[in-house]
Amino acid sequence: MICPKCEYQQYQERIYTNQGAVSLWKCIACGNATDEVILRNRERQNNNERETRPRLFPLPRRQARVKAKSKVSQAV
Ligand SMILES: [Zn+2]
């Protein structure tokens, strides 16, 4: 399996817990870990099956910040 972050090779690691064994993929280079649940959730997101919930906080106002910075650069 190939790492989605750095596209390096991943190896499979098996972790044993009280509730059973979990196998996950770990990247040799960046240490990114991917398990079956993460893969399933990513597939769901790609298929747009994610629940649509109302946003709790508004998106940051990037445009306002950019305008403030450009004013400073004009003064200099
Ligand atoms: Zn990686």
PDB file of the backbone (N, CA, C, O) and the ligand in Angstrom, with CONECT records:
HET     ZN  A 101       1
ATOM      1  N   MET A   1       0.836  -1.197   0.000  1.00  0.00           N
ATOM      2  CA  MET A   1       0.000   0.000   0.000  1.00  0.00           C
ATOM      3  C   MET A   1       0.875   1.253   0.000  1.00  0.00           C
ATOM      4  O   MET A   1       1.959   1.258   0.583  1.00  0.00           O
ATOM      5  N   ILE A   2       0.403   2.308  -0.653  1.00  0.00           N
ATOM      6  CA  ILE A   2       1.192   3.534  -0.790  1.00  0.00           C
ATOM      7  C   ILE A   2       0.605   4.621   0.098  1.00  0.00           C
ATOM      8  O   ILE A   2      -0.614   4.773   0.177  1.00  0.00           O
ATOM      9  N   CYS A   3       1.473   5.379   0.767  1.00  0.00           N
ATOM     10  CA  CYS A   3       1.048   6.424   1.701  1.00  0.00           C
ATOM     11  C   CYS A   3       0.328   7.543   0.944  1.00  0.00           C
ATOM     12  O   CYS A   3       0.847   8.038  -0.056  1.00  0.00           O
ATOM     13  N   PRO A   4      -0.865   7.951   1.409  1.00  0.00           N
ATOM     14  CA  PRO A   4      -1.578   9.042   0.732  1.00  0.00           C
ATOM     15  C   PRO A   4      -0.936  10.402   0.945  1.00  0.00           C
ATOM     16  O   PRO A   4      -1.201  11.334   0.186  1.00  0.00           O
ATOM     17  N   LYS A   5      -0.081  10.534   1.981  1.00  0.00           N
ATOM     18  CA  LYS A   5       0.545  11.827   2.280  1.00  0.00           C
ATOM     19  C   LYS A   5       1.811  12.028   1.466  1.00  0.00           C
ATOM     20  O   LYS A   5       1.942  13.026   0.759  1.00  0.00           O
ATOM     21  N   CYS A   6       2.757  11.078   1.560  1.00  0.00           N
ATOM     22  CA  CYS A   6       4.068  11.270   0.931  1.00  0.00           C
ATOM     23  C   CYS A   6       4.315  10.286  -0.207  1.00  0.00           C
ATOM     24  O   CYS A   6       5.369  10.334  -0.842  1.00  0.00           O
ATOM     25  N   GLU A   7       3.362   9.394  -0.475  1.00  0.00           N
ATOM     26  CA  GLU A   7       3.453   8.420  -1.560  1.00  0.00           C
ATOM     27  C   GLU A   7       4.636   7.485  -1.417  1.00  0.00           C
ATOM     28  O   GLU A   7       5.167   6.992  -2.412  1.00  0.00           O
ATOM     29  N   TYR A   8       5.058   7.235  -0.170  1.00  0.00           N
ATOM     30  CA  TYR A   8       6.094   6.264   0.108  1.00  0.00           C
ATOM     31  C   TYR A   8       5.421   4.940   0.444  1.00  0.00           C
ATOM     32  O   TYR A   8       4.196   4.864   0.535  1.00  0.00           O
ATOM     33  N   GLN A   9       6.218   3.910   0.626  1.00  0.00           N
ATOM     34  CA  GLN A   9       5.632   2.591   0.882  1.00  0.00           C
ATOM     35  C   GLN A   9       5.202   2.439   2.336  1.00  0.00           C
ATOM     36  O   GLN A   9       5.873   2.930   3.243  1.00  0.00           O
ATOM     37  N   GLN A  10       4.084   1.760   2.551  1.00  0.00           N
ATOM     38  CA  GLN A  10       3.575   1.508   3.890  1.00  0.00           C
ATOM     39  C   GLN A  10       3.694   0.023   4.209  1.00  0.00           C
ATOM     40  O   GLN A  10       3.660  -0.824   3.316  1.00  0.00           O
ATOM     41  N   TYR A  11       3.832  -0.275   5.491  1.00  0.00           N
ATOM     42  CA  TYR A  11       3.864  -1.680   5.912  1.00  0.00           C
ATOM     43  C   TYR A  11       2.700  -1.939   6.855  1.00  0.00           C
ATOM     44  O   TYR A  11       2.215  -1.030   7.527  1.00  0.00           O
ATOM     45  N   GLN A  12       2.256  -3.201   6.896  1.00  0.00           N
ATOM     46  CA  GLN A  12       1.105  -3.550   7.721  1.00  0.00           C
ATOM     47  C   GLN A  12       1.571  -3.925   9.123  1.00  0.00           C
ATOM     48  O   GLN A  12       2.499  -4.715   9.296  1.00  0.00           O
ATOM     49  N   GLU A  13       0.910  -3.342  10.119  1.00  0.00           N
ATOM     50  CA  GLU A  13       1.242  -3.632  11.507  1.00  0.00           C
ATOM     51  C   GLU A  13      -0.012  -4.145  12.197  1.00  0.00           C
ATOM     52  O   GLU A  13      -1.112  -3.642  11.968  1.00  0.00           O
ATOM     53  N   ARG A  14       0.167  -5.153  13.046  1.00  0.00           N
ATOM     54  CA  ARG A  14      -0.985  -5.724  13.743  1.00  0.00           C
ATOM     55  C   ARG A  14      -0.848  -5.402  15.227  1.00  0.00           C
ATOM     56  O   ARG A  14       0.167  -5.716  15.849  1.00  0.00           O
ATOM     57  N   ILE A  15      -1.885  -4.771  15.789  1.00  0.00           N
ATOM     58  CA  ILE A  15      -1.871  -4.382  17.193  1.00  0.00           C
ATOM     59  C   ILE A  15      -2.900  -5.215  17.936  1.00  0.00           C
ATOM     60  O   ILE A  15      -4.054  -5.318  17.519  1.00  0.00           O
ATOM     61  N   TYR A  16      -2.468  -5.809  19.041  1.00  0.00           N
ATOM     62  CA  TYR A  16      -3.375  -6.653  19.832  1.00  0.00           C
ATOM     63  C   TYR A  16      -3.836  -5.886  21.062  1.00  0.00           C
ATOM     64  O   TYR A  16      -3.026  -5.392  21.846  1.00  0.00           O
ATOM     65  N   THR A  17      -5.165  -5.798  21.215  1.00  0.00           N
ATOM     66  CA  THR A  17      -5.741  -5.111  22.369  1.00  0.00           C
ATOM     67  C   THR A  17      -6.629  -6.079  23.143  1.00  0.00           C
ATOM     68  O   THR A  17      -6.764  -7.242  22.763  1.00  0.00           O
ATOM     69  N   ASN A  18      -7.231  -5.602  24.221  1.00  0.00           N
ATOM     70  CA  ASN A  18      -8.158  -6.434  24.995  1.00  0.00           C
ATOM     71  C   ASN A  18      -9.373  -6.835  24.173  1.00  0.00           C
ATOM     72  O   ASN A  18      -9.961  -7.896  24.384  1.00  0.00           O
ATOM     73  N   GLN A  19      -9.743  -5.956  23.218  1.00  0.00           N
ATOM     74  CA  GLN A  19     -10.943  -6.207  22.440  1.00  0.00           C
ATOM     75  C   GLN A  19     -10.638  -6.835  21.089  1.00  0.00           C
ATOM     76  O   GLN A  19     -11.489  -6.828  20.200  1.00  0.00           O
ATOM     77  N   GLY A  20      -9.460  -7.369  20.926  1.00  0.00           N
ATOM     78  CA  GLY A  20      -9.135  -8.038  19.674  1.00  0.00           C
ATOM     79  C   GLY A  20      -7.957  -7.402  18.971  1.00  0.00           C
ATOM     80  O   GLY A  20      -7.316  -6.490  19.494  1.00  0.00           O
ATOM     81  N   ALA A  21      -7.683  -7.897  17.775  1.00  0.00           N
ATOM     82  CA  ALA A  21      -6.543  -7.421  17.012  1.00  0.00           C
ATOM     83  C   ALA A  21      -6.987  -6.394  15.986  1.00  0.00           C
ATOM     84  O   ALA A  21      -8.061  -6.510  15.396  1.00  0.00           O
ATOM     85  N   VAL A  22      -6.139  -5.378  15.778  1.00  0.00           N
ATOM     86  CA  VAL A  22      -6.407  -4.345  14.784  1.00  0.00           C
ATOM     87  C   VAL A  22      -5.203  -4.295  13.855  1.00  0.00           C
ATOM     88  O   VAL A  22      -4.062  -4.206  14.307  1.00  0.00           O
ATOM     89  N   SER A  23      -5.466  -4.352  12.559  1.00  0.00           N
ATOM     90  CA  SER A  23      -4.356  -4.222  11.616  1.00  0.00           C
ATOM     91  C   SER A  23      -4.412  -2.852  10.976  1.00  0.00           C
ATOM     92  O   SER A  23      -5.470  -2.403  10.536  1.00  0.00           O
ATOM     93  N   LEU A  24      -3.264  -2.187  10.926  1.00  0.00           N
ATOM     94  CA  LEU A  24      -3.215  -0.880  10.269  1.00  0.00           C
ATOM     95  C   LEU A  24      -1.966  -0.754   9.422  1.00  0.00           C
ATOM     96  O   LEU A  24      -0.984  -1.472   9.606  1.00  0.00           O
ATOM     97  N   TRP A  25      -2.036   0.193   8.480  1.00  0.00           N
ATOM     98  CA  TRP A  25      -0.916   0.433   7.568  1.00  0.00           C
ATOM     99  C   TRP A  25      -0.133   1.634   8.070  1.00  0.00           C
ATOM    100  O   TRP A  25      -0.704   2.686   8.358  1.00  0.00           O
ATOM    101  N   LYS A  26       1.192   1.465   8.173  1.00  0.00           N
ATOM    102  CA  LYS A  26       2.047   2.560   8.632  1.00  0.00           C
ATOM    103  C   LYS A  26       3.062   2.897   7.553  1.00  0.00           C
ATOM    104  O   LYS A  26       3.582   2.019   6.864  1.00  0.00           O
ATOM    105  N   CYS A  27       3.332   4.193   7.425  1.00  0.00           N
ATOM    106  CA  CYS A  27       4.278   4.651   6.409  1.00  0.00           C
ATOM    107  C   CYS A  27       5.703   4.572   6.958  1.00  0.00           C
ATOM    108  O   CYS A  27       5.946   4.909   8.116  1.00  0.00           O
ATOM    109  N   ILE A  28       6.644   4.124   6.120  1.00  0.00           N
ATOM    110  CA  ILE A  28       8.043   4.028   6.524  1.00  0.00           C
ATOM    111  C   ILE A  28       8.630   5.426   6.692  1.00  0.00           C
ATOM    112  O   ILE A  28       9.429   5.657   7.600  1.00  0.00           O
ATOM    113  N   ALA A  29       8.245   6.350   5.834  1.00  0.00           N
ATOM    114  CA  ALA A  29       8.878   7.676   5.796  1.00  0.00           C
ATOM    115  C   ALA A  29       8.269   8.641   6.816  1.00  0.00           C
ATOM    116  O   ALA A  29       8.993   9.196   7.643  1.00  0.00           O
ATOM    117  N   CYS A  30       6.935   8.851   6.769  1.00  0.00           N
ATOM    118  CA  CYS A  30       6.338   9.904   7.598  1.00  0.00           C
ATOM    119  C   CYS A  30       5.576   9.360   8.807  1.00  0.00           C
ATOM    120  O   CYS A  30       5.148  10.138   9.659  1.00  0.00           O
ATOM    121  N   GLY A  31       5.399   8.045   8.899  1.00  0.00           N
ATOM    122  CA  GLY A  31       4.727   7.463  10.062  1.00  0.00           C
ATOM    123  C   GLY A  31       3.224   7.575  10.029  1.00  0.00           C
ATOM    124  O   GLY A  31       2.568   7.294  11.031  1.00  0.00           O
ATOM    125  N   ASN A  32       2.661   7.976   8.911  1.00  0.00           N
ATOM    126  CA  ASN A  32       1.213   8.096   8.777  1.00  0.00           C
ATOM    127  C   ASN A  32       0.565   6.719   8.933  1.00  0.00           C
ATOM    128  O   ASN A  32       0.960   5.761   8.267  1.00  0.00           O
ATOM    129  N   ALA A  33      -0.437   6.628   9.821  1.00  0.00           N
ATOM    130  CA  ALA A  33      -1.115   5.361  10.080  1.00  0.00           C
ATOM    131  C   ALA A  33      -2.510   5.385   9.494  1.00  0.00           C
ATOM    132  O   ALA A  33      -3.246   6.358   9.660  1.00  0.00           O
ATOM    133  N   THR A  34      -2.875   4.309   8.804  1.00  0.00           N
ATOM    134  CA  THR A  34      -4.199   4.192   8.200  1.00  0.00           C
ATOM    135  C   THR A  34      -4.780   2.832   8.579  1.00  0.00           C
ATOM    136  O   THR A  34      -4.140   1.799   8.382  1.00  0.00           O
ATOM    137  N   ASP A  35      -5.990   2.841   9.122  1.00  0.00           N
ATOM    138  CA  ASP A  35      -6.637   1.562   9.423  1.00  0.00           C
ATOM    139  C   ASP A  35      -7.930   1.420   8.637  1.00  0.00           C
ATOM    140  O   ASP A  35      -8.293   2.301   7.857  1.00  0.00           O
ATOM    141  N   GLU A  36      -8.616   0.317   8.845  1.00  0.00           N
ATOM    142  CA  GLU A  36      -9.808   0.027   8.046  1.00  0.00           C
ATOM    143  C   GLU A  36     -10.890   1.086   8.230  1.00  0.00           C
ATOM    144  O   GLU A  36     -11.573   1.455   7.274  1.00  0.00           O
ATOM    145  N   VAL A  37     -11.044   1.575   9.461  1.00  0.00           N
ATOM    146  CA  VAL A  37     -12.082   2.588   9.739  1.00  0.00           C
ATOM    147  C   VAL A  37     -11.779   3.875   8.978  1.00  0.00           C
ATOM    148  O   VAL A  37     -12.680   4.477   8.394  1.00  0.00           O
ATOM    149  N   ILE A  38     -10.529   4.294   8.980  1.00  0.00           N
ATOM    150  CA  ILE A  38     -10.140   5.520   8.273  1.00  0.00           C
ATOM    151  C   ILE A  38     -10.405   5.354   6.778  1.00  0.00           C
ATOM    152  O   ILE A  38     -10.945   6.249   6.129  1.00  0.00           O
ATOM    153  N   LEU A  39     -10.016   4.192   6.242  1.00  0.00           N
ATOM    154  CA  LEU A  39     -10.225   3.946   4.813  1.00  0.00           C
ATOM    155  C   LEU A  39     -11.710   3.983   4.468  1.00  0.00           C
ATOM    156  O   LEU A  39     -12.105   4.543   3.446  1.00  0.00           O
ATOM    157  N   ARG A  40     -12.540   3.375   5.340  1.00  0.00           N
ATOM    158  CA  ARG A  40     -13.981   3.349   5.093  1.00  0.00           C
ATOM    159  C   ARG A  40     -14.550   4.768   5.108  1.00  0.00           C
ATOM    160  O   ARG A  40     -15.368   5.123   4.260  1.00  0.00           O
ATOM    161  N   ASN A  41     -14.109   5.583   6.082  1.00  0.00           N
ATOM    162  CA  ASN A  41     -14.598   6.960   6.171  1.00  0.00           C
ATOM    163  C   ASN A  41     -14.170   7.778   4.958  1.00  0.00           C
ATOM    164  O   ASN A  41     -14.941   8.598   4.458  1.00  0.00           O
ATOM    165  N   ARG A  42     -12.940   7.560   4.479  1.00  0.00           N
ATOM    166  CA  ARG A  42     -12.479   8.288   3.296  1.00  0.00           C
ATOM    167  C   ARG A  42     -13.309   7.928   2.075  1.00  0.00           C
ATOM    168  O   ARG A  42     -13.654   8.789   1.266  1.00  0.00           O
ATOM    169  N   GLU A  43     -13.627   6.636   1.953  1.00  0.00           N
ATOM    170  CA  GLU A  43     -14.467   6.204   0.832  1.00  0.00           C
ATOM    171  C   GLU A  43     -15.821   6.887   0.891  1.00  0.00           C
ATOM    172  O   GLU A  43     -16.347   7.347  -0.123  1.00  0.00           O
ATOM    173  N   ARG A  44     -16.377   6.947   2.098  1.00  0.00           N
ATOM    174  CA  ARG A  44     -17.683   7.596   2.265  1.00  0.00           C
ATOM    175  C   ARG A  44     -17.617   9.063   1.862  1.00  0.00           C
ATOM    176  O   ARG A  44     -18.519   9.579   1.202  1.00  0.00           O
ATOM    177  N   GLN A  45     -16.528   9.734   2.270  1.00  0.00           N
ATOM    178  CA  GLN A  45     -16.367  11.156   1.928  1.00  0.00           C
ATOM    179  C   GLN A  45     -16.257  11.329   0.416  1.00  0.00           C
ATOM    180  O   GLN A  45     -16.825  12.262  -0.151  1.00  0.00           O
ATOM    181  N   ASN A  46     -15.522  10.421  -0.236  1.00  0.00           N
ATOM    182  CA  ASN A  46     -15.365  10.517  -1.684  1.00  0.00           C
ATOM    183  C   ASN A  46     -16.691  10.314  -2.396  1.00  0.00           C
ATOM    184  O   ASN A  46     -16.925  10.887  -3.460  1.00  0.00           O
ATOM    185  N   ASN A  47     -17.558   9.500  -1.812  1.00  0.00           N
ATOM    186  CA  ASN A  47     -18.865   9.253  -2.430  1.00  0.00           C
ATOM    187  C   ASN A  47     -19.915  10.274  -1.999  1.00  0.00           C
ATOM    188  O   ASN A  47     -21.088  10.157  -2.354  1.00  0.00           O
ATOM    189  N   ASN A  48     -19.486  11.273  -1.234  1.00  0.00           N
ATOM    190  CA  ASN A  48     -20.387  12.333  -0.752  1.00  0.00           C
ATOM    191  C   ASN A  48     -21.555  11.783   0.056  1.00  0.00           C
ATOM    192  O   ASN A  48     -22.671  12.297  -0.024  1.00  0.00           O
ATOM    193  N   GLU A  49     -21.296  10.739   0.832  1.00  0.00           N
ATOM    194  CA  GLU A  49     -22.349  10.180   1.668  1.00  0.00           C
ATOM    195  C   GLU A  49     -22.283  10.735   3.082  1.00  0.00           C
ATOM    196  O   GLU A  49     -22.994  10.282   3.979  1.00  0.00           O
ATOM    197  N   ARG A  50     -21.423  11.719   3.260  1.00  0.00           N
ATOM    198  CA  ARG A  50     -21.244  12.293   4.592  1.00  0.00           C
ATOM    199  C   ARG A  50     -22.505  13.057   5.013  1.00  0.00           C
ATOM    200  O   ARG A  50     -23.183  13.672   4.190  1.00  0.00           O
ATOM    201  N   GLU A  51     -22.797  13.001   6.306  1.00  0.00           N
ATOM    202  CA  GLU A  51     -23.944  13.746   6.814  1.00  0.00           C
ATOM    203  C   GLU A  51     -23.683  15.237   6.634  1.00  0.00           C
ATOM    204  O   GLU A  51     -22.559  15.713   6.792  1.00  0.00           O
ATOM    205  N   THR A  52     -24.741  15.957   6.303  1.00  0.00           N
ATOM    206  CA  THR A  52     -24.593  17.403   6.197  1.00  0.00           C
ATOM    207  C   THR A  52     -25.137  18.035   7.469  1.00  0.00           C
ATOM    208  O   THR A  52     -26.344  18.046   7.713  1.00  0.00           O
ATOM    209  N   ARG A  53     -24.226  18.556   8.267  1.00  0.00           N
ATOM    210  CA  ARG A  53     -24.607  19.210   9.525  1.00  0.00           C
ATOM    211  C   ARG A  53     -24.400  20.716   9.374  1.00  0.00           C
ATOM    212  O   ARG A  53     -23.525  21.146   8.623  1.00  0.00           O
ATOM    213  N   PRO A  54     -25.192  21.517  10.076  1.00  0.00           N
ATOM    214  CA  PRO A  54     -24.958  22.961  10.016  1.00  0.00           C
ATOM    215  C   PRO A  54     -23.620  23.315  10.654  1.00  0.00           C
ATOM    216  O   PRO A  54     -23.224  22.706  11.648  1.00  0.00           O
ATOM    217  N   ARG A  55     -22.930  24.285  10.092  1.00  0.00           N
ATOM    218  CA  ARG A  55     -21.620  24.689  10.581  1.00  0.00           C
ATOM    219  C   ARG A  55     -21.763  25.441  11.900  1.00  0.00           C
ATOM    220  O   ARG A  55     -22.557  26.375  12.015  1.00  0.00           O
ATOM    221  N   LEU A  56     -20.978  25.017  12.896  1.00  0.00           N
ATOM    222  CA  LEU A  56     -21.074  25.651  14.215  1.00  0.00           C
ATOM    223  C   LEU A  56     -20.428  27.031  14.221  1.00  0.00           C
ATOM    224  O   LEU A  56     -20.935  27.962  14.846  1.00  0.00           O
ATOM    225  N   PHE A  57     -19.297  27.151  13.514  1.00  0.00           N
ATOM    226  CA  PHE A  57     -18.583  28.432  13.495  1.00  0.00           C
ATOM    227  C   PHE A  57     -18.467  28.908  12.050  1.00  0.00           C
ATOM    228  O   PHE A  57     -18.288  28.084  11.153  1.00  0.00           O
ATOM    229  N   PRO A  58     -18.564  30.194  11.805  1.00  0.00           N
ATOM    230  CA  PRO A  58     -18.415  30.676  10.428  1.00  0.00           C
ATOM    231  C   PRO A  58     -16.984  30.499   9.940  1.00  0.00           C
ATOM    232  O   PRO A  58     -16.053  30.419  10.742  1.00  0.00           O
ATOM    233  N   LEU A  59     -16.815  30.438   8.642  1.00  0.00           N
ATOM    234  CA  LEU A  59     -15.485  30.306   8.061  1.00  0.00           C
ATOM    235  C   LEU A  59     -14.667  31.562   8.379  1.00  0.00           C
ATOM    236  O   LEU A  59     -15.234  32.648   8.495  1.00  0.00           O
ATOM    237  N   PRO A  60     -13.327  31.429   8.522  1.00  0.00           N
ATOM    238  CA  PRO A  60     -12.521  32.618   8.800  1.00  0.00           C
ATOM    239  C   PRO A  60     -12.572  33.608   7.641  1.00  0.00           C
ATOM    240  O   PRO A  60     -12.617  33.232   6.469  1.00  0.00           O
ATOM    241  N   ARG A  61     -12.564  34.884   8.012  1.00  0.00           N
ATOM    242  CA  ARG A  61     -12.654  35.922   6.974  1.00  0.00           C
ATOM    243  C   ARG A  61     -11.266  36.219   6.442  1.00  0.00           C
ATOM    244  O   ARG A  61     -10.571  37.100   6.947  1.00  0.00           O
ATOM    245  N   ARG A  62     -10.871  35.482   5.426  1.00  0.00           N
ATOM    246  CA  ARG A  62      -9.531  35.657   4.855  1.00  0.00           C
ATOM    247  C   ARG A  62      -9.436  36.969   4.092  1.00  0.00           C
ATOM    248  O   ARG A  62      -8.411  37.650   4.124  1.00  0.00           O
ATOM    249  N   GLN A  63     -10.507  37.309   3.413  1.00  0.00           N
ATOM    250  CA  GLN A  63     -10.474  38.517   2.577  1.00  0.00           C
ATOM    251  C   GLN A  63     -10.241  39.757   3.432  1.00  0.00           C
ATOM    252  O   GLN A  63      -9.512  40.664   3.029  1.00  0.00           O
ATOM    253  N   ALA A  64     -10.862  39.800   4.616  1.00  0.00           N
ATOM    254  CA  ALA A  64     -10.693  40.940   5.499  1.00  0.00           C
ATOM    255  C   ALA A  64      -9.241  41.074   5.936  1.00  0.00           C
ATOM    256  O   ALA A  64      -8.705  42.180   6.000  1.00  0.00           O
ATOM    257  N   ARG A  65      -8.601  39.939   6.240  1.00  0.00           N
ATOM    258  CA  ARG A  65      -7.203  39.971   6.683  1.00  0.00           C
ATOM    259  C   ARG A  65      -6.286  40.429   5.551  1.00  0.00           C
ATOM    260  O   ARG A  65      -5.361  41.208   5.779  1.00  0.00           O
ATOM    261  N   VAL A  66      -6.538  39.952   4.342  1.00  0.00           N
ATOM    262  CA  VAL A  66      -5.710  40.315   3.190  1.00  0.00           C
ATOM    263  C   VAL A  66      -5.802  41.815   2.940  1.00  0.00           C
ATOM    264  O   VAL A  66      -4.793  42.450   2.632  1.00  0.00           O
ATOM    265  N   LYS A  67      -6.997  42.392   3.068  1.00  0.00           N
ATOM    266  CA  LYS A  67      -7.186  43.819   2.848  1.00  0.00           C
ATOM    267  C   LYS A  67      -6.405  44.628   3.879  1.00  0.00           C
ATOM    268  O   LYS A  67      -5.794  45.642   3.540  1.00  0.00           O
ATOM    269  N   ALA A  68      -6.422  44.177   5.156  1.00  0.00           N
ATOM    270  CA  ALA A  68      -5.708  44.874   6.217  1.00  0.00           C
ATOM    271  C   ALA A  68      -4.207  44.870   5.941  1.00  0.00           C
ATOM    272  O   ALA A  68      -3.532  45.874   6.168  1.00  0.00           O
ATOM    273  N   LYS A  69      -3.681  43.746   5.451  1.00  0.00           N
ATOM    274  CA  LYS A  69      -2.248  43.654   5.164  1.00  0.00           C
ATOM    275  C   LYS A  69      -1.868  44.584   4.018  1.00  0.00           C
ATOM    276  O   LYS A  69      -0.823  45.231   4.072  1.00  0.00           O
ATOM    277  N   SER A  70      -2.692  44.659   2.992  1.00  0.00           N
ATOM    278  CA  SER A  70      -2.351  45.476   1.815  1.00  0.00           C
ATOM    279  C   SER A  70      -2.329  46.957   2.194  1.00  0.00           C
ATOM    280  O   SER A  70      -1.576  47.729   1.599  1.00  0.00           O
ATOM    281  N   LYS A  71      -3.145  47.369   3.177  1.00  0.00           N
ATOM    282  CA  LYS A  71      -3.132  48.760   3.632  1.00  0.00           C
ATOM    283  C   LYS A  71      -1.804  49.103   4.273  1.00  0.00           C
ATOM    284  O   LYS A  71      -1.276  50.196   4.070  1.00  0.00           O
ATOM    285  N   VAL A  72      -1.250  48.159   5.062  1.00  0.00           N
ATOM    286  CA  VAL A  72       0.032  48.376   5.740  1.00  0.00           C
ATOM    287  C   VAL A  72       1.145  48.525   4.704  1.00  0.00           C
ATOM    288  O   VAL A  72       1.996  49.408   4.818  1.00  0.00           O
ATOM    289  N   SER A  73       1.133  47.647   3.683  1.00  0.00           N
ATOM    290  CA  SER A  73       2.192  47.711   2.687  1.00  0.00           C
ATOM    291  C   SER A  73       2.125  49.006   1.876  1.00  0.00           C
ATOM    292  O   SER A  73       3.153  49.492   1.403  1.00  0.00           O
ATOM    293  N   GLN A  74       0.919  49.572   1.713  1.00  0.00           N
ATOM    294  CA  GLN A  74       0.805  50.830   0.962  1.00  0.00           C
ATOM    295  C   GLN A  74       1.377  52.006   1.771  1.00  0.00           C
ATOM    296  O   GLN A  74       1.949  52.935   1.201  1.00  0.00           O
ATOM    297  N   ALA A  75       1.220  51.956   3.102  1.00  0.00           N
ATOM    298  CA  ALA A  75       1.714  53.036   3.950  1.00  0.00           C
ATOM    299  C   ALA A  75       3.230  53.124   3.907  1.00  0.00           C
ATOM    300  O   ALA A  75       3.787  54.217   4.012  1.00  0.00           O
ATOM    301  N   VAL A  76       3.915  51.975   3.752  1.00  0.00           N
ATOM    302  CA  VAL A  76       5.394  51.952   3.696  1.00  0.00           C
ATOM    303  C   VAL A  76       5.817  52.298   2.296  1.00  0.00           C
ATOM    304  O   VAL A  76       7.012  52.342   2.005  1.00  0.00           O
TER     305      VAL A  76
HETATM  306 ZN    ZN A 101       4.035   8.785   4.333  1.00  0.00          ZN2+
END
